[in-house]
């Protein structure tokens, strides 16, 4: 296993690992620790079917199943297909900054995205380091957000989902409140907990003030020095820690096919609620 740090202590590339084969306990522990330390890990050159992808994901924690069953593999509900061909919910355009399933009481701990078919240009996945964002906040602003919570919703006005939630699905995920500063469940570090796609209110602030604060925090978190954009190649597997980063997708040429498989895993029950 060879590691190359791509961006400060924020992103690491790991070569020389075949994730289609079972890892020893020691190798898995080293890989997991490396991922959590760096928040985003890139594993190029993988060749994974759904079973192998799930076997790798399952080593990290309980598997995530998306509430929108129409977006998942017909054979493996734990595998979401994100593609722009042959689906009623095609991936298209920009997907703005967000943290996965932050609108649920127990958000997904880690997300894994595996690139199968990649267009020649565009479609990069960008990550913002929310630990660095928190640490570099001006002192008065950091003191303020330390005391605040935010309301998250799966449906935010002005933000379009690629497939609308049904009334029954919305009943499963009512709005939820989380702290704006989240402590990592295993590491002694704090991060802003941001998902601009899903935050509909901050504390009891008037809407205009809440929107202005969210915009200020988002602008700070997405400064160039806090962001890494991954240009995909077929076979890349990228995993990230939703307690410590948020991400977005850039636009791409929709005349070309694009296909990724996504899995995720939860924290243990006693650590699952953001704190």
VOROKE-377749 format. One line per 4 residues: number of its first residue (from 1); for each residue x, y, z negated of N, C-alpha, C, CB. Coordinates in steps of 0.05 Angstrom, whole numbers. Glycine has a CB too. Layout:
BEGIN
NUM> X Y Z X Y Z X Y Z X Y Z ~ ... .
END
This chain:
BEGIN
1> 17 -24 0 0 0 0 18 25 0 -19 0 -25 ~ 15 41 21 31 66 23 12 90 22 48 66 49 ~ 19 109 5 2 132 2 16 157 13 -6 137 -27 ~ 0 174 25 9 200 35 -11 221 26 12 200 67 .
5> -2 240 10 -20 261 0 -24 280 23 -8 275 -25 ~ -49 285 30 -56 302 53 -62 330 45 -80 291 67 ~ -71 334 20 -77 361 12 -74 364 -18 -106 369 21 ~ -52 375 -27 -46 379 -56 -52 352 -70 -64 402 -67 .
9> -67 354 -92 -75 329 -106 -104 322 -100 -71 331 -136 ~ -113 330 -76 -141 330 -69 -149 307 -51 -149 356 -57 ~ -132 300 -32 -138 279 -12 -113 262 -9 -147 292 15 ~ -118 235 -7 -96 217 -3 -103 198 20 -89 201 -29 .
13> -83 192 37 -86 172 58 -72 147 48 -74 182 85 ~ -85 124 52 -74 99 42 -71 80 66 -92 86 20 ~ -46 73 72 -40 54 94 -32 27 83 -18 66 113 ~ -33 7 100 -23 -19 93 -42 -35 75 2 -16 78 .
17> -68 -28 76 -88 -43 61 -110 -52 80 -101 -25 38 ~ -116 -78 80 -137 -89 96 -162 -93 78 -129 -116 110 ~ -181 -76 80 -204 -76 62 -224 -98 70 -218 -49 62 ~ -219 -112 92 -237 -135 99 -230 -159 82 -235 -141 128 .
21> -207 -159 69 -198 -181 52 -201 -174 23 -168 -188 59 ~ -207 -194 6 -210 -188 -23 -184 -178 -35 -219 -213 -38 ~ -186 -157 -51 -162 -147 -65 -159 -161 -92 -164 -116 -69 ~ -134 -165 -100 -130 -175 -127 -140 -154 -147 -100 -181 -132 .
25> -144 -163 -172 -154 -144 -192 -134 -121 -196 -159 -158 -219 ~ -108 -127 -197 -88 -107 -201 -88 -87 -177 -60 -119 -204 ~ -90 -97 -153 -90 -80 -129 -115 -63 -129 -88 -97 -103 ~ -137 -75 -136 -162 -59 -136 -161 -37 -157 -186 -77 -141 .
29> -151 -43 -181 -149 -23 -202 -131 0 -193 -138 -35 -228 ~ -108 -6 -181 -90 14 -171 -103 32 -150 -64 2 -160 ~ -118 19 -132 -132 34 -111 -154 52 -123 -145 15 -91 ~ -169 41 -142 -190 57 -154 -179 81 -169 -207 39 -174 .
33> -157 77 -184 -145 99 -199 -134 120 -180 -122 88 -217 ~ -122 111 -158 -112 130 -138 -134 147 -126 -97 115 -115 ~ -157 134 -119 -180 148 -109 -190 169 -129 -202 129 -101 ~ -194 161 -154 -205 180 -173 -186 203 -178 -211 166 -200 .
37> -160 198 -179 -141 219 -183 -142 240 -161 -112 208 -184 ~ -145 231 -136 -144 249 -113 -172 257 -103 -130 236 -90 ~ -193 244 -112 -221 252 -106 -230 243 -78 -224 282 -107 ~ -213 244 -58 -220 234 -31 -197 216 -22 -224 258 -11 .
41> -204 192 -12 -184 173 -2 -192 165 26 -182 148 -20 ~ -171 164 44 -175 157 72 -160 131 77 -164 180 91 ~ -174 111 89 -162 85 95 -165 81 126 -176 62 79 ~ -145 87 141 -147 84 170 -145 55 179 -125 101 184 .
45> -154 50 204 -149 25 217 -164 1 205 -121 19 217 ~ -188 5 195 -203 -17 183 -221 -30 204 -220 -7 159 ~ -228 -56 199 -246 -71 217 -265 -86 198 -230 -91 236 ~ -289 -74 194 -307 -84 173 -334 -89 185 -309 -64 150 .
49> -345 -113 180 -374 -117 185 -389 -108 160 -380 -147 193 ~ -415 -109 161 -431 -100 138 -425 -115 113 -461 -102 145 ~ -421 -142 115 -416 -158 91 -389 -150 78 -415 -187 99 ~ -369 -145 94 -343 -137 83 -345 -109 71 -321 -138 105 .
53> -359 -91 84 -362 -64 73 -377 -65 46 -378 -46 93 ~ -397 -81 44 -412 -84 19 -395 -97 -3 -438 -99 23 ~ -379 -117 5 -362 -130 -15 -342 -111 -27 -348 -154 -2 ~ -331 -94 -10 -312 -74 -20 -327 -54 -38 -298 -59 3 .
57> -349 -44 -29 -364 -24 -45 -373 -35 -72 -389 -14 -29 ~ -382 -60 -72 -392 -72 -97 -371 -74 -119 -403 -99 -90 ~ -346 -74 -111 -325 -75 -132 -325 -50 -150 -297 -79 -118 ~ -335 -28 -139 -334 -3 -154 -357 1 -173 -333 20 -135 .
61> -380 -11 -167 -403 -6 -185 -429 -15 -171 -405 23 -192 ~ -452 -12 -185 -477 -20 -174 -483 -6 -147 -500 -14 -194 ~ -493 -21 -128 -497 -10 -101 -520 10 -101 -501 -32 -81 ~ -517 30 -84 -538 50 -80 -555 42 -56 -525 78 -74 .
65> -581 46 -59 -600 41 -38 -616 66 -33 -620 17 -44 ~ -615 77 -9 -628 103 -4 -659 100 -4 -619 114 24 ~ -672 120 -15 -701 119 -16 -714 118 11 -712 143 -32 ~ -700 129 32 -711 129 59 -703 103 73 -701 153 75 .
69> -720 83 70 -714 56 80 -712 56 110 -735 36 71 ~ -723 76 124 -722 76 153 -694 83 163 -742 96 164 ~ -676 91 146 -649 99 154 -628 77 150 -640 124 139 ~ -636 55 139 -616 34 131 -616 11 151 -622 24 103 .
73> -595 -5 148 -592 -29 164 -616 -48 160 -566 -44 158 ~ -627 -60 181 -649 -79 178 -642 -103 162 -660 -87 204 ~ -616 -110 160 -608 -134 146 -596 -128 119 -587 -149 163 ~ -586 -104 115 -573 -97 90 -583 -69 81 -542 -97 93 .
77> -602 -68 63 -613 -42 55 -593 -24 40 -637 -46 37 ~ -571 -35 31 -550 -19 18 -532 -5 38 -534 -37 0 ~ -535 -10 64 -519 2 85 -536 22 100 -506 -19 103 ~ -529 48 99 -543 67 115 -529 71 142 -545 95 100 .
81> -545 72 163 -534 77 190 -538 107 197 -547 59 211 ~ -516 120 203 -518 148 212 -508 149 240 -502 168 193 ~ -526 153 259 -519 152 287 -537 170 303 -521 122 298 ~ -529 176 328 -544 194 345 -557 180 369 -527 216 354 .
85> -555 154 369 -567 138 391 -584 115 379 -545 127 410 ~ -606 108 392 -621 85 385 -634 86 357 -604 61 386 ~ -642 110 349 -655 113 323 -676 135 324 -634 119 301 ~ -696 132 307 -717 153 306 -707 177 290 -742 141 293 .
89> -685 175 276 -674 197 260 -645 202 268 -676 190 229 ~ -641 213 292 -613 216 302 -598 237 286 -614 224 331 ~ -572 232 282 -554 251 270 -548 273 291 -527 238 260 ~ -551 298 283 -545 320 302 -539 345 287 -569 324 321 .
93> -524 363 300 -519 389 288 -501 388 264 -544 402 281 ~ -502 411 249 -486 414 225 -502 404 201 -478 444 221 ~ -489 390 183 -500 382 158 -485 399 137 -498 351 152 ~ -500 417 124 -486 437 107 -477 425 81 -505 460 102 .
97> -463 441 65 -450 432 40 -471 419 21 -436 455 26 ~ -463 396 10 -480 382 -9 -464 361 -24 -505 369 6 ~ -476 351 -45 -466 328 -60 -487 306 -59 -458 336 -90 ~ -479 282 -53 -498 260 -47 -516 254 -71 -483 236 -38 .
101> -542 253 -65 -563 246 -84 -561 262 -110 -561 217 -91 ~ -551 287 -109 -551 304 -132 -579 311 -141 -535 329 -127 ~ -599 306 -125 -627 312 -131 -640 289 -146 -642 319 -106 ~ -625 270 -155 -635 247 -171 -625 249 -199 -628 220 -157 .
105> -638 236 -218 -629 237 -246 -601 224 -250 -649 223 -264 ~ -595 204 -234 -569 190 -236 -556 189 -209 -573 161 -248 ~ -543 211 -201 -532 212 -174 -511 191 -168 -519 239 -170 ~ -507 187 -142 -487 167 -133 -459 177 -142 -487 164 -102 .
109> -443 159 -154 -416 165 -163 -398 168 -139 -406 143 -182 ~ -396 148 -123 -378 149 -100 -393 142 -74 -355 130 -103 ~ -385 155 -52 -395 150 -25 -373 139 -8 -409 175 -13 ~ -380 120 9 -361 109 28 -373 112 56 -355 79 22 .
113> -357 123 74 -366 127 102 -346 114 120 -369 158 108 ~ -356 97 137 -339 81 155 -345 88 184 -343 50 150 ~ -325 97 198 -328 106 226 -327 83 246 -308 127 233 ~ -348 80 262 -349 59 282 -345 70 310 -376 44 280 .
117> -362 89 318 -360 102 344 -357 132 340 -385 95 361 ~ -336 143 351 -329 171 345 -328 188 371 -301 173 330 ~ -341 211 372 -339 228 396 -311 240 398 -359 251 395 ~ -304 249 422 -277 259 426 -271 284 411 -273 265 456 .
121> -291 301 407 -287 326 392 -310 331 372 -285 350 412 ~ -303 345 351 -323 353 331 -332 330 313 -348 363 346 ~ -352 336 296 -362 316 278 -345 312 253 -367 291 291 ~ -326 330 248 -308 326 225 -325 327 199 -287 349 224 .
125> -316 312 179 -328 314 153 -309 330 136 -333 285 141 ~ -319 352 124 -303 370 108 -310 366 79 -307 399 117 ~ -290 368 62 -293 365 33 -283 390 18 -278 340 23 ~ -297 398 -2 -289 421 -19 -283 410 -47 -312 442 -20 .
129> -260 417 -57 -250 409 -83 -263 425 -105 -219 411 -84 ~ -282 414 -119 -297 429 -139 -283 430 -165 -324 416 -143 ~ -262 414 -169 -245 417 -193 -228 442 -190 -226 392 -196 ~ -215 445 -167 -199 469 -161 -217 494 -162 -184 467 -135 .
133> -241 491 -151 -260 514 -151 -266 523 -179 -286 506 -136 ~ -271 504 -197 -277 511 -225 -253 523 -238 -286 486 -241 ~ -230 512 -234 -205 521 -248 -197 549 -239 -183 502 -243 ~ -205 557 -215 -197 583 -205 -219 604 -206 -187 580 -176 .
137> -241 597 -219 -262 618 -223 -252 640 -241 -288 605 -235 ~ -259 665 -236 -253 686 -255 -264 678 -282 -264 713 -246 ~ -250 686 -304 -257 677 -331 -286 683 -338 -239 690 -350 ~ -296 707 -332 -323 714 -340 -344 698 -325 -328 744 -335 .
141> -338 691 -299 -357 675 -284 -356 646 -293 -350 677 -254 ~ -332 636 -300 -330 609 -310 -345 607 -337 -301 601 -314 ~ -343 626 -354 -357 625 -380 -387 625 -375 -350 649 -397 ~ -395 640 -354 -424 641 -348 -435 614 -338 -430 663 -328 .
145> -421 602 -319 -432 577 -308 -429 554 -327 -418 570 -282 ~ -411 556 -346 -409 535 -367 -435 532 -382 -386 543 -386 ~ -450 553 -383 -475 552 -399 -500 548 -382 -478 578 -415 ~ -497 545 -356 -520 544 -339 -527 516 -329 -516 562 -315 .
149> -552 512 -322 -561 488 -308 -573 497 -281 -581 472 -325 ~ -577 477 -264 -590 483 -238 -611 462 -233 -568 483 -215 ~ -631 470 -218 -653 452 -210 -647 443 -181 -681 466 -212 ~ -648 417 -178 -642 404 -152 -668 392 -141 -620 383 -155 .
153> -672 395 -115 -695 384 -101 -686 370 -75 -716 406 -95 ~ -699 347 -68 -692 334 -43 -701 350 -19 -705 307 -42 ~ -720 369 -23 -731 385 -1 -728 414 -8 -760 378 5 ~ -710 428 5 -705 456 0 -713 472 25 -675 461 -7 .
157> -728 493 20 -737 510 42 -714 520 58 -753 534 31 ~ -716 517 85 -695 526 103 -674 505 109 -682 550 92 ~ -675 482 95 -656 460 99 -671 436 110 -640 454 73 ~ -666 428 135 -681 408 148 -667 381 145 -685 414 178 .
161> -682 360 136 -672 333 135 -674 320 163 -687 316 114 ~ -656 301 168 -658 288 195 -683 270 197 -633 272 201 ~ -694 262 175 -719 248 175 -735 256 150 -715 217 176 ~ -759 266 154 -775 276 132 -781 255 112 -801 289 142 .
165> -782 263 86 -790 245 65 -821 242 65 -780 254 38 ~ -830 218 61 -859 214 59 -869 223 31 -866 184 64 ~ -895 225 28 -906 233 2 -898 212 -20 -937 235 3 ~ -899 186 -12 -891 166 -32 -862 168 -39 -897 138 -20 .
169> -845 174 -20 -816 176 -26 -811 201 -44 -800 179 0 ~ -825 222 -38 -822 246 -55 -830 241 -84 -838 270 -43 ~ -850 225 -88 -859 218 -115 -837 203 -130 -884 201 -114 ~ -820 189 -116 -798 174 -129 -775 192 -138 -788 153 -110 .
173> -773 216 -126 -750 234 -132 -760 262 -137 -730 233 -109 ~ -774 267 -160 -782 294 -167 -758 311 -173 -801 294 -191 ~ -762 337 -173 -740 356 -179 -727 349 -206 -749 385 -179 ~ -701 354 -208 -685 346 -232 -666 369 -239 -670 320 -227 .
177> -658 370 -264 -640 391 -273 -614 379 -282 -653 407 -297 ~ -592 391 -273 -565 382 -280 -548 406 -289 -551 367 -257 ~ -527 401 -305 -509 423 -312 -493 433 -288 -489 414 -334 ~ -486 458 -288 -470 469 -265 -441 462 -267 -474 498 -263 .
181> -432 453 -290 -405 444 -294 -406 416 -304 -389 463 -315 ~ -393 398 -290 -394 369 -296 -367 359 -304 -405 354 -271 ~ -366 344 -326 -342 331 -335 -340 303 -323 -341 330 -366 ~ -317 297 -312 -313 271 -299 -318 249 -320 -285 268 -287 .
185> -332 228 -313 -339 207 -333 -315 191 -343 -359 188 -322 ~ -293 191 -328 -269 176 -336 -244 193 -341 -263 155 -316 ~ -244 216 -329 -220 233 -330 -226 259 -345 -209 239 -302 ~ -206 270 -358 -211 294 -374 -208 319 -356 -191 296 -398 .
189> -227 322 -338 -227 345 -320 -256 354 -315 -212 338 -293 ~ -258 380 -310 -284 392 -305 -285 402 -276 -291 415 -324 ~ -310 402 -265 -314 412 -238 -340 427 -236 -314 388 -218 ~ -341 446 -218 -367 457 -211 -384 434 -201 -365 480 -190 .
193> -410 434 -207 -427 414 -195 -446 429 -177 -443 397 -217 ~ -440 428 -151 -454 444 -131 -465 426 -109 -435 465 -119 ~ -489 433 -100 -500 422 -76 -519 443 -64 -516 395 -82 ~ -508 462 -49 -524 484 -38 -548 475 -22 -506 501 -21 .
197> -546 451 -10 -569 440 5 -593 433 -13 -561 416 21 ~ -588 430 -39 -608 419 -57 -614 437 -81 -599 392 -66 ~ -597 455 -88 -603 472 -111 -624 493 -104 -577 487 -121 ~ -646 493 -118 -668 512 -112 -670 534 -133 -694 496 -110 .
201> -657 530 -156 -658 551 -177 -635 546 -196 -685 550 -192 ~ -624 568 -207 -604 567 -227 -615 578 -253 -578 582 -219 ~ -615 562 -274 -625 571 -300 -653 583 -297 -606 591 -313 ~ -658 604 -312 -683 618 -310 -679 645 -295 -695 623 -338 .
205> -659 647 -279 -653 671 -264 -675 677 -244 -626 670 -251 ~ -681 703 -239 -699 710 -217 -687 699 -191 -702 741 -215 ~ -705 693 -172 -696 680 -147 -673 695 -133 -719 676 -128 ~ -676 721 -131 -655 736 -116 -628 733 -131 -663 765 -114 .
209> -628 734 -157 -603 732 -172 -592 703 -171 -608 740 -201 ~ -610 684 -172 -602 656 -170 -589 651 -143 -626 637 -174 ~ -602 660 -121 -592 656 -94 -564 670 -91 -611 667 -73 ~ -562 693 -102 -536 708 -100 -514 694 -115 -540 737 -111 .
213> -520 683 -138 -500 668 -153 -492 643 -139 -510 662 -182 ~ -511 628 -128 -505 604 -113 -487 611 -89 -531 590 -104 ~ -494 632 -75 -477 640 -52 -449 647 -60 -491 664 -37 ~ -446 661 -83 -420 669 -93 -403 644 -100 -422 687 -117 .
217> -416 625 -114 -401 601 -122 -394 584 -97 -418 584 -141 ~ -412 582 -78 -407 567 -54 -384 579 -38 -432 565 -37 ~ -384 605 -35 -362 619 -21 -336 614 -35 -368 649 -19 ~ -335 615 -61 -311 610 -76 -301 581 -72 -315 617 -106 .
221> -320 563 -75 -313 534 -73 -303 526 -46 -336 517 -81 ~ -312 541 -25 -305 532 3 -283 550 15 -330 533 20 ~ -268 564 -2 -245 579 9 -226 559 22 -231 595 -13 ~ -211 568 41 -194 551 57 -176 533 40 -177 567 76 .
225> -165 544 19 -146 528 3 -160 505 -13 -132 546 -17 ~ -187 506 -14 -202 485 -28 -213 464 -10 -224 498 -44 ~ -209 466 16 -223 450 36 -204 432 52 -240 467 54 ~ -212 407 56 -199 389 75 -220 379 95 -185 365 60 .
229> -214 380 121 -232 370 142 -220 346 154 -238 392 163 ~ -234 324 154 -224 299 165 -234 295 194 -234 275 148 ~ -214 293 212 -220 287 240 -220 257 243 -199 300 259 ~ -243 246 251 -246 217 251 -233 202 274 -276 210 251 .
233> -224 178 268 -216 159 289 -232 133 283 -185 153 288 ~ -239 117 304 -252 92 298 -237 75 279 -257 76 325 ~ -251 64 259 -238 47 239 -230 62 214 -214 34 251 ~ -233 88 213 -228 103 189 -250 97 168 -227 133 194 .
237> -241 92 143 -259 91 121 -251 113 101 -258 62 107 ~ -270 130 94 -265 152 76 -284 149 52 -269 179 90 ~ -273 152 28 -290 151 5 -285 175 -13 -285 125 -11 ~ -306 184 -26 -303 208 -42 -319 206 -68 -312 233 -26 .
241> -311 223 -87 -321 223 -114 -341 247 -116 -298 226 -135 ~ -367 240 -118 -388 261 -118 -389 277 -144 -414 248 -113 ~ -374 269 -164 -372 285 -188 -353 308 -184 -363 268 -212 ~ -336 307 -163 -313 325 -161 -311 340 -134 -288 311 -166 .
245> -326 331 -114 -325 344 -88 -354 347 -78 -307 329 -69 ~ -357 366 -59 -380 366 -41 -370 365 -13 -398 392 -46 ~ -388 360 6 -379 355 34 -400 366 54 -374 326 39 ~ -391 368 79 -408 376 100 -399 363 126 -408 408 104 .
249> -416 363 146 -409 353 173 -410 375 193 -428 330 181 ~ -389 377 209 -388 396 231 -404 385 255 -360 402 239 ~ -412 403 273 -427 396 297 -408 380 316 -438 420 311 ~ -420 367 336 -405 351 355 -420 350 381 -399 322 344 .
253> -407 339 402 -419 336 428 -440 314 428 -397 331 450 ~ -465 321 430 -486 301 428 -490 284 453 -512 315 421 ~ -474 291 474 -474 274 498 -458 248 493 -463 289 522 ~ -442 248 472 -425 225 465 -437 211 441 -396 234 459 .
257> -435 184 440 -446 169 417 -429 174 392 -447 140 423 ~ -442 174 369 -429 176 343 -443 157 323 -429 205 332 ~ -428 140 310 -440 120 292 -422 115 268 -445 93 308 ~ -433 120 245 -420 113 220 -438 95 203 -412 139 204 .
261> -425 80 185 -440 65 165 -433 77 138 -433 34 166 ~ -453 79 121 -449 92 95 -459 74 73 -464 119 93 ~ -443 71 52 -451 58 28 -445 76 4 -437 30 25 ~ -455 68 -19 -450 84 -43 -452 67 -68 -468 108 -45 .
265> -442 77 -90 -443 61 -115 -448 80 -138 -417 45 -119 ~ -461 69 -158 -469 84 -182 -449 80 -205 -497 76 -191 ~ -450 98 -224 -436 94 -249 -451 74 -267 -433 121 -264 ~ -438 63 -287 -452 47 -307 -474 64 -320 -433 37 -329 .
269> -495 51 -328 -519 65 -338 -513 86 -359 -538 45 -349 ~ -495 80 -377 -489 98 -400 -474 123 -391 -473 84 -421 ~ -463 123 -366 -448 146 -356 -462 159 -332 -420 138 -348 ~ -485 150 -324 -496 157 -299 -508 185 -297 -517 138 -292 .
273> -517 196 -320 -529 223 -320 -507 244 -322 -549 226 -344 ~ -506 263 -304 -485 284 -305 -484 299 -331 -489 304 -282 ~ -460 303 -341 -457 317 -367 -431 333 -366 -456 297 -391 .
END
